[in-house]
Amino acid sequence: MARHGINRTLLRWLEQDPIGQALVAEFDSNFLALAKKFFNATSDAERLVAAELLAKIILIRNDMQDMAILRREVRTLELMRAISYPRQTDHSAHTVYVFFLGIWLYANCPSIASAFGERYLWYGNPLIDFVFPWEFAGLLHDIGYIFSEPANVTPSSRRLAERFFQTASLTAQLQPRNPDCATDFLEFMVFIRKLTRDVPWEWPFYCSGDCSDQLNSLRRLPWLSHFNEDVDAFGLFHRHKPASTIGADGLEVYAYSVAESGYDGHSVGQVDHAIASALFLLQWSTYWYWLADRTKGVNQDWYELYFCKSEETGQQRYNYDFTNVTKLMVPTLYSVACHNIQTSRPEGRRLLPIRLHDDPLAYLSILCDELQKWDRFPAGNSHIHNLEDFAESSLVSEDIQLSLKDSPRFHVRCRNSIRKRIVNALDDRLLNWSTIVRVT
């Protein structure tokens, strides 16, 4: 059964708008059918399953399908109520909604597209090129929840993250690229195994220590010396971040302050999930680039076969030139790290509000994050024990109308109690947001 409200607006754009249709054509042939299931879902289970299938199809396009494993892990933690934040809500369907909302805004709001055009160098169709950084900022900005709890609370999640860097996991990720080359693949994996053994890491590196120790583990990038970047993640952010009002040093201070005493300055410390997302994604991405570059230096055929070819088409598709890291991925992940900065701490207030033209990716990520309040199931104890209050303040697709009648601004209509909460959050975090969106 077709649903109304914002879900119908987004789905119709994919089905009927020429730009939306061009986006659909970039993905698997099942993409639109899954999008229909997702937007028309009336149960949490149906929505969550469709969300993960959609996310994997989207991530495959830029060789990031392995991250679907961590998305599923966050979903499991929330369903098991393993995240201690008392007002926790769903982040699995939420991030897929954020992904589609952000693309719709980019395609329909000239001020947003213009800001990205000034900051990013697109190589082809601007909307299609926009998908790459938006996959990180839309679909993957919450995977850091696997690090937000103390290490002894979610040990299996930490071990899952560690396995990404181990030979067995690398074998599984690399082998499907060309399963017919068994003998050549075994020789290639002997080379990869030797490389990984040379990495100066102590195992396990995510499963022990307090929150500050977790940040120390997540920021390490020992393989960067191969690229003459002998720094950790915060150092890399400092060198290559967007030219924004948020300083890399300020972000580091904020991260460790939250790790020491929480978001209010006098609670149990925790790892900010947004910063953890960015640090892990930077760690994993640069590790993969290092493996690709070391392989390229030894055997060009291995590099092209196991790193550059698309599994679906067998054609050369992926480019692992390290300049992509410094020019695109580091600024992108820096923006991901900024999406959950809170003004409840003085260290956070010094970093906000963000200006659209300073960091359009962080700006759009925060804007979509704050607007996406519909179709989210309760995952925190406070919501579960006060379900009547949660139901009163929750939204479904039909409660929100999305339109361009105030063009060049877009217009969001929702219940008044929710409107006040959205407006207050946007006032705290984004500068001049009301020139882009009208919330009534």
N, C-alpha and C positions, 0 to 999 in steps of 0.2 A: 504494500500500500504506500503510495506516494505521500510524503510529509510536506508540510507547508513551512512558512517562515524562512529563516536564513539558510536552512539546509536546501530548500527548493531553489533558492536564488543561486547558490553555489553550484548545485548540480545542473541547473538549466544553463548556466554559463559554460560549463564543460561540454554540454550536449549541443548547444545551439550557437554560441558565439564563435566566430571564426578564430579568434585568438585561443579560446578554450579548446576548440577542436584541434588546433595545431599542437597544443600542449598534450592532449590525449594521444595524438599520433606518435609522440616521442617514446611512449611506453609500450608494455606488453599488450597483446590483443585483448587480454582479460581485464585491462585496467578500467574501462568504462563500466563494465558489468559489476565489478567489485565496488566501484565508486557509488553506483546505484544502491547496492546492498548496504553500504556504509551509511549513506545519507538518509536512506529510508528505514534504517533499523529502528525497531521500537523496543528492543530489549538490550540490556547491557552486554549479555553474552554474544549476541549476534553482532553488535557494534564492535566489540573488542576483537573478535575473530576477523572481521572484515578489515579493521584498522591495521592489524599486523600483516595481513596479506597484501594490502595496498602499500604499506610502508616498505615491505621487502621489494616489491616491483619498482618502486621509486628509487630505492637505494641501489639496486642493481645497475641502474643507468650510469652511475658514476663509481662503480666498483666498490660499493660500501655495504653490500648485502650482509656481511658478517656482523654488522652492528645491529641487525634485527635480533640477534641472540640477546644482546643487553637490553633492548627494548622489551623483549618478553620477560626478562628477569625483573625489570621494574614492575611490569604488570603483575607478576607473581607476588612480589613483595607487598604491593598494594592490596591484592585480593586476600592475602594472608594477614593483613593489618600489621605488618612487620615494621612499618615506618612510624616513628613515635610522634610526629607532628599531629596534634589533636584534631586539626581541621583539614587534614589531608584529603584531597579528592583525586579522581582519576587523572593519569597523565599519559595513558596509551592512546585512547581515542582523542584526547585533548590535543596531543601533538600533531595528529593527522588533520584535525580541524584547523589548527594554527597554520599548518602547511598550506592548505587550500585557501584559507582566508588571506594569508599573506600574498599568495600569487594573484588572487582576485584584486587585492588592493594595488599591487604593483601594476597590473594591467589596466586598471580603471582610474587611478589617481595620478594625474600628471606631476604633482609636486613630489610624490614618492619616487616615481620613475626618474624624474630629473635629478633628484639627490643621488640616486644610485649611479646615474650616468656620469656625474661629476667625480664620483669616488672610484668607480670600477671601470676597467677597460674591457668591454665586451668584444668578443671575436666574431660573432655571427648574429643570430637573432637575439636581441637583448633579453626577451622573456625567457628563452630557453637557457641562455647563459646564466640568468639569475637563479635558475633552479639549483645549480651546484652549491653556492653559499647558503641558499635557503634550506637545502636539505639538512645542513648542520644546525642552522638557527631555528628551523621549524620542527623537523622530525627527531633530532638527536640532542636537543638542548637540555633534556631532563634525564638522560641516562646516568648522570652523576648521583642519582638517588641510591645507587648501590653502594656508594661510599659515604652517604650522609649519616648513617647510623654507626655506632661504635663497632670496631672490627669483630669483636666477639659476638655481636648480635646477628650479623649477616656474613658469617665466614664462607658459606658456600658461594655467595655472590662474589666475594673477593677472589676466591679460587677460580671462579669462572673467568673473571677479568684477567687473572694471571695467565691462564691457559692460552690467551691470545698470543702471547710472546713465546710460547713453547713449541718445540718442533712438531709434536703430534697435531696441534691445531694448525700450524702453518701447512703441514702436509694436506690436511683436509681442505684448506682454503685454496691451495695452489693446484692440487691434482685435477679437479673437475675442468680446468681450462683446456686440457687435451688428454683425455683418459686413454687414448690409443698409443701414446708414446711411453709405455711402461718402463722400458729399459733406460731410456734417456731420462725419464723422471727420477728413477732411483739414483742415478749419477748426480742429477741436479740437487736432490735432497741431501745427499752426502755433503755437498758443498754448503747448503743452507744450514745443516746441522753444525758444521764447523764454525760458520759465522756466528750463530746464536750462542755457542759455547764461549766465544771470545768476549761477549758482552759483559762488562764489569758490574753485574748486579748481584745482590744477595737475595736468595730465595728463602721463604716467601717475602715479597716486598709490599703487599697490600694487607696482610692478615695480622699485623701486630702493631702495637703502639697506640698513642692517643690521636686526637684529631690533627694536631700539628705534625705528628709523625706521618699521618696519612698524606697531608699536603706535601711533606718533604719527599715522600715516595712518588707522588703523582707529578711533581715538577721536574723530576730527573730525566735528562735526555742525553745519556752518555755517548750515543752514536753520532751526535751532531759534530763532534770534532772531525769526523770524516769530511764534512762540508765546510770546514773552517768556521764553524759557529760554536765555539767552545763555551756555551752558556746553557742554563736551564730554561724552563718554560717561561718564567717571569722575565728572565733576561731577553729571551726571544721576543716576547711581547713588547718589551721596552724598545728594542731595535726596530721592530717592524709593525707596530700597532698603527691603527688609523690615527690621523692627526686630529684628535678629538679633545674635548675638555677633560676626559678621564685619563689620568696618568697611570702608567703601568705600576709605578711604585705605590700609588694610592690603592690600586686593586690588590696588591700583595699585602699591604698593611690591613686592609679590610678583611681579606681572607683569613689571616692569622688572628685577627681580633675576634671574629666569629668562632674560629676554632677554639679559642681560649674561653670565651664567656657568652657564647650564643648571640642571638640577634638583639637582645635587650641589654647586654652588658653585665648581667648578673645571673645567667642561667648556665646549665651544662653546655659546654662547648660542642660544636658540631661542624662538619665540613659542609660548606655551602654547596648545594647540589649543582648550581650553574657553573661555578668555578671548577668543581670536580669534573663536570662534563667536558668543559673546555680543555682542562689539563690532560684528561685521559685521551680525548680525541687527538690532541696534539702529540701525545706520547705515541699512540698507536700509528697515526698517520706518518710521522717522521720515521718511525721504525720501519714501516713498509717502504718508504722512499729510500731509506738506507739499504734495505735488502735489495731493492730493485737496482740501485746505482752500483752496489758491489757486484751484483750479477752481471750487469751491463759491462763492467770493466773486465770480466773474465770470459764471458761468452755472450755475444750479441744475440745469437739464436735463442738461447735460454731466456734472455731478457724479453725478447719480442713474443716468444711463445707463452711464457708463464706469467708475465706481468702486463703485457700490452694488448693481448687479443681478447675480444669479447667472447664470453661463453656462448652467447646466443647466435652470433653471426660468424664467428671465426675471423673477423676482420680486425685490423689494428684500430683500437679505439682509445686506449688509455695512455696518458702521457705522464711519466714519472720523472720529469725534469725538476730538479730541486728548486728552481726559481718559482715554481708554482706554490711551494711552501711559503716562501718569504713574501711573495707578492699578493697571494690570495688567501691561503689557508690560515696563516698567522693572524692577519687582520680579521678574518671571519671568526676564528675561534676566540679571539679577544672579545669580539662582540657577543658571542655566546656566553662568555664568562660574566658579562655585565648585566644579563637580563634579570637577575634576581637581587640586585643590590637594594638593600632596605634602608629607609631613612630613620629607622628606630635607633641606629647607631650613628654617632657623630662621624665616624670614618665613612659611612655610607652617604651622609648628607653632603660631605665635601665632594662627592663624585657625581651628584645629581643636581639639577635635571640634565638630560641629554638633549642636544640639538640635532635636528634631522640631518642637516648638511655636515655635521661633524662626524657622525657615525650612523648612517642610514640603516645599517643592518641591525644594530642594537636597538635603534629607535623603533623599527618595524616589529622586531621580535617582542619588545615590551608592549607595544600597542596591541598586537594580536593576542599576547598572553593575557593581558588585562580584559580584553573584550570577549575572549572565549570562556564563557561561564555556563554554557548550556550543555545538556546531556552528559553531565559528569557525576559518576556514582560516588558515594561517601566512602572514604578509606581510612579516616581517622577516628579515634575513640570518641572525641567530643561530638562529632556528627552522628555517630552510630548510637550513642546513648541519649542523644537529643534529636531523634530522627524527625519528629514533628517540626522542630525549628528549622532543620535542614531542608525539609520539604517545602516549607513556607518561603524560604529564600532561594531555592534552586530554580533553574530555568530549563525549559526544553526548547527545541528549535522554533516551535510555533510562537514562543514568547518574544522572539527577536526578529525585527524586520531590517533588512539591509537594502539600501537603495542609493541612487545617485541623483536624487531629485534636487539636492542642493549643490550640484556640481559647480566648481571643482572639488568641493568637499563631499565625502560620502556621509550617509545618514544612518544611524543605528537607533532604533526605538526599542525600549524594554521597560519593565516595571520600575516604578519610581524608586523603591528601596534599593534595587540593584543599580539603578542609574547613579545614585549618590555614591555608592561604593566605587563604581568604575571611575567616575569623575574625580573623586578624591585621590585615587591611586594614580591616575594620569597626571593630575596637578603636581603630585609629589615627584614624579619620575621623568616626565617629558615636557620640554619647553614648547609652547605655542602649538600644542596638539589640537586645539579647537579650530585651527585654520585648516586642518585636514579632515577631521571628523566632527560631526554634530551628534551628541548623545542626548536623546530626549526620552 
